[in-house]
Amino acid sequence: MQIGELLDRNAIALRVSAANKRQALALVAEIAARSLGIDAPHILDALAEREQAGSTGVGHGVAAPHARLEGLQRMRGVFVRLEQPVEFESVDDQPVDLIFALFAPVDAGAEHLRALAKVSRLLRHADLRQQLRQARTADAVHALLVQDGVARPAA
């Protein structure tokens, strides 16, 4: 599975503001709702339920929230870059400004875990994180994320 299969350009939002983790997740849910055709409150509830099990803040200013959603036919993603980082209870206690959310069908099984691992590996690269923080357009972000086959140096 390639990132380009998960992430549509209309599911990328840059320069958005959130005061806290809950607002950041609500923004992700709103963007996902437009892209997926599923109600935002339902998506937010699914994301919040997953966060209760443990934070999806993976470190280096990155979070990878995820949820399984009824009515979804295939894996989908949403990318958000916050103007100001927010506290996310991340593993390294650093606030988060890059959020790559994944949504899976209820019966996705291992596909869901493979997609999470792929996103996590991709965003582990310091050079990519820096480029994502500097990108000016959704098209530029999309291009950076879909070139995941390109070899990158370790973080």
Kinemage of the C-alpha trace (Angstrom):
@kinemage 1
@onewidth
@group {chain A} dominant
@subgroup {mainchain}
@vectorlist {calphas} color= white
{ca met a 1} P 0.000 0.000 0.000
{ca gln a 2} L 1.313 3.409 -1.005
{ca ile a 3} L 0.608 6.697 0.791
{ca gly a 4} L -0.886 8.055 -2.437
{ca glu a 5} L -3.600 5.392 -2.193
{ca leu a 6} L -4.537 6.641 1.286
{ca leu a 7} L -4.284 10.398 0.991
{ca asp a 8} L -6.252 12.618 -1.374
{ca arg a 9} L -5.143 16.222 -1.872
{ca asn a 10} L -8.495 17.445 -0.515
{ca ala a 11} L -7.721 15.647 2.765
{ca ile a 12} L -4.706 17.869 3.495
{ca ala a 13} L -5.025 21.038 5.570
{ca leu a 14} L -2.194 23.434 6.357
{ca arg a 15} L -1.962 26.396 8.709
{ca val a 16} L -4.892 25.385 10.868
{ca ser a 17} L -5.284 26.449 14.480
{ca ala a 18} L -6.210 24.382 17.508
{ca ala a 19} L -5.854 25.296 21.167
{ca asn a 20} L -5.541 21.718 22.392
{ca lys a 21} L -5.554 18.036 21.456
{ca arg a 22} L -9.356 17.771 21.439
{ca gln a 23} L -9.667 20.710 19.022
{ca ala a 24} L -6.938 19.238 16.819
{ca leu a 25} L -8.814 15.935 16.654
{ca ala a 26} L -12.053 17.810 15.906
{ca leu a 27} L -10.319 19.530 12.966
{ca val a 28} L -9.116 16.163 11.690
{ca ala a 29} L -12.671 14.815 12.029
{ca glu a 30} L -14.119 17.759 10.060
{ca ile a 31} L -11.630 17.316 7.222
{ca ala a 32} L -12.192 13.560 7.230
{ca ala a 33} L -15.965 14.053 7.167
{ca arg a 34} L -15.732 16.147 3.986
{ca ser a 35} L -13.377 13.662 2.362
{ca leu a 36} L -15.061 10.444 3.500
{ca gly a 37} L -18.728 11.411 3.560
{ca ile a 38} L -19.113 10.310 7.186
{ca asp a 39} L -20.437 12.554 9.983
{ca ala a 40} L -17.716 14.510 11.810
{ca pro a 41} L -19.106 13.790 15.323
{ca his a 42} L -18.981 10.049 14.592
{ca ile a 43} L -15.355 10.347 13.420
{ca leu a 44} L -14.389 12.473 16.429
{ca asp a 45} L -15.962 9.940 18.803
{ca ala a 46} L -13.964 7.126 17.175
{ca leu a 47} L -10.719 9.118 17.391
{ca ala a 48} L -11.365 10.115 21.016
{ca glu a 49} L -12.146 6.516 21.961
{ca arg a 50} L -8.825 5.401 20.470
{ca glu a 51} L -6.947 8.191 22.305
{ca gln a 52} L -8.395 6.970 25.605
{ca ala a 53} L -6.506 3.718 25.068
{ca gly a 54} L -3.252 5.698 24.795
{ca ser a 55} L -1.939 8.736 23.011
{ca thr a 56} L -1.141 8.461 19.329
{ca gly a 57} L 1.565 11.124 19.664
{ca val a 58} L 4.539 9.213 18.262
{ca gly a 59} L 7.228 11.827 18.945
{ca his a 60} L 9.140 14.559 17.098
{ca gly a 61} L 5.984 16.690 16.859
{ca val a 62} L 4.034 13.972 15.044
{ca ala a 63} L 0.752 12.258 15.883
{ca ala a 64} L -0.869 9.369 14.033
{ca pro a 65} L -4.434 9.143 15.334
{ca his a 66} L -6.480 6.348 13.831
{ca ala a 67} L -9.882 4.750 13.994
{ca arg a 68} L -12.050 2.122 12.378
{ca leu a 69} L -15.227 3.520 10.831
{ca glu a 70} L -18.497 1.925 9.790
{ca gly a 71} L -19.316 2.605 6.154
{ca leu a 72} L -15.719 3.031 5.013
{ca gln a 73} L -14.771 0.823 2.072
{ca arg a 74} L -10.968 1.238 2.130
{ca met a 75} L -8.134 2.770 4.147
{ca arg a 76} L -8.055 6.584 3.977
{ca gly a 77} L -5.863 9.298 5.444
{ca val a 78} L -5.971 12.942 6.500
{ca phe a 79} L -2.947 15.185 6.987
{ca val a 80} L -3.069 18.355 9.098
{ca arg a 81} L -0.301 20.811 9.903
{ca leu a 82} L -1.078 23.035 12.870
{ca glu a 83} L 0.117 26.640 13.009
{ca gln a 84} L 1.123 26.170 16.644
{ca pro a 85} L 1.949 22.804 18.223
{ca val a 86} L -0.443 21.455 20.865
{ca glu a 87} L 0.159 19.178 23.847
{ca phe a 88} L -0.691 15.629 22.740
{ca glu a 89} L 0.678 13.431 25.542
{ca ser a 90} L 3.302 12.190 23.085
{ca val a 91} L 5.836 9.515 23.938
{ca asp a 92} L 8.606 12.163 24.007
{ca asp a 93} L 6.442 14.808 25.768
{ca gln a 94} L 6.874 17.147 22.775
{ca pro a 95} L 3.853 19.056 21.427
{ca val a 96} L 2.436 18.028 18.043
{ca asp a 97} L 2.103 20.076 14.846
{ca leu a 98} L 2.028 17.307 12.206
{ca ile a 99} L -0.962 14.964 12.274
{ca phe a 100} L -1.424 12.068 9.857
{ca ala a 101} L -4.719 10.393 10.718
{ca leu a 102} L -5.692 7.009 9.325
{ca phe a 103} L -9.191 5.616 8.970
{ca ala a 104} L -9.935 1.977 8.264
{ca pro a 105} L -13.016 -0.085 7.528
{ca val a 106} L -14.237 -1.968 10.593
{ca asp a 107} L -13.026 -5.266 9.099
{ca ala a 108} L -9.630 -3.980 7.861
{ca gly a 109} L -7.526 -6.384 9.946
{ca ala a 110} L -3.768 -6.337 9.345
{ca glu a 111} L -4.069 -3.795 6.521
{ca his a 112} L -4.782 -1.149 9.163
{ca leu a 113} L -1.615 -2.051 11.086
{ca arg a 114} L 0.524 -2.104 7.936
{ca ala a 115} L -0.688 1.376 6.976
{ca leu a 116} L 0.047 2.692 10.482
{ca ala a 117} L 3.532 1.209 10.366
{ca lys a 118} L 4.162 2.755 6.946
{ca val a 119} L 3.075 6.233 8.084
{ca ser a 120} L 5.123 5.911 11.265
{ca arg a 121} L 8.259 4.864 9.350
{ca leu a 122} L 7.811 7.660 6.837
{ca leu a 123} L 7.403 10.397 9.452
{ca arg a 124} L 10.386 9.121 11.419
{ca his a 125} L 12.654 10.950 8.945
{ca ala a 126} L 13.758 14.359 10.236
{ca asp a 127} L 14.318 15.738 6.731
{ca leu a 128} L 10.780 14.893 5.665
{ca arg a 129} L 9.259 16.387 8.819
{ca gln a 130} L 11.160 19.612 8.158
{ca gln a 131} L 10.020 19.705 4.522
{ca leu a 132} L 6.408 19.105 5.601
{ca arg a 133} L 6.661 21.998 8.047
{ca gln a 134} L 7.955 24.289 5.301
{ca ala a 135} L 5.653 23.212 2.459
{ca arg a 136} L 3.358 26.015 1.312
{ca thr a 137} L 0.576 24.076 -0.430
{ca ala a 138} L -1.428 20.887 -0.072
{ca asp a 139} L 0.001 19.781 -3.439
{ca ala a 140} L 3.543 20.189 -2.090
{ca val a 141} L 2.695 18.179 1.033
{ca his a 142} L 1.033 15.483 -1.063
{ca ala a 143} L 4.104 15.249 -3.316
{ca leu a 144} L 6.404 14.902 -0.284
{ca leu a 145} L 4.285 12.170 1.266
{ca val a 146} L 3.728 10.112 -1.874
{ca gln a 147} L 7.421 9.905 -2.721
{ca asp a 148} L 7.668 7.345 0.081
{ca gly a 149} L 9.581 4.963 -2.140
{ca val a 150} L 12.524 7.365 -2.167
{ca ala a 151} L 15.353 6.348 0.126
{ca arg a 152} L 15.729 8.715 3.058
{ca pro a 153} L 18.459 8.913 5.656
{ca ala a 154} L 17.563 7.847 9.184
{ca ala a 155} L 16.229 10.427 11.632
